[in-house]
């Protein structure tokens, strides 16, 4: 199962952490894992390259972490938050269909 925690600070979306493998199918055939990975990686690219928002992120096999720099304010924070929110909507949609393989959590930090 993949567990994804979306971080909020003062009600604002500021990052996320994903751990684990979905386990829906064998490696290379797991459509749930592919969908989740695409959403997570697109969020990282959108935040770091499109919005050009400084963020700490780490990616390893079975884990992806991103936290927006706490000094970011204004429009860049709003744009990054919109990307995380869109990612979260996509993940919730997947979770509704594949709840045995994906768990989405929100945590105040």
HELIX and SHEET records of a PDB file:
HELIX    1   1 UNK A   31  UNK A   45  1                                  15    
HELIX    2   2 UNK A   46  UNK A   50  3                                   5    
HELIX    3   3 UNK A   74  UNK A   97  1                                  24    
SHEET    1   A 5 UNK A  55  UNK A  60  0                                        
SHEET    2   A 5 UNK A  63  UNK A  68 -1                                        
SHEET    3   A 5 UNK A  12  UNK A  19 -1                                        
SHEET    4   A 5 UNK A   2  UNK A   9 -1                                        
SHEET    5   A 5 UNK A 102  UNK A 108  1                                        
END                                                                             
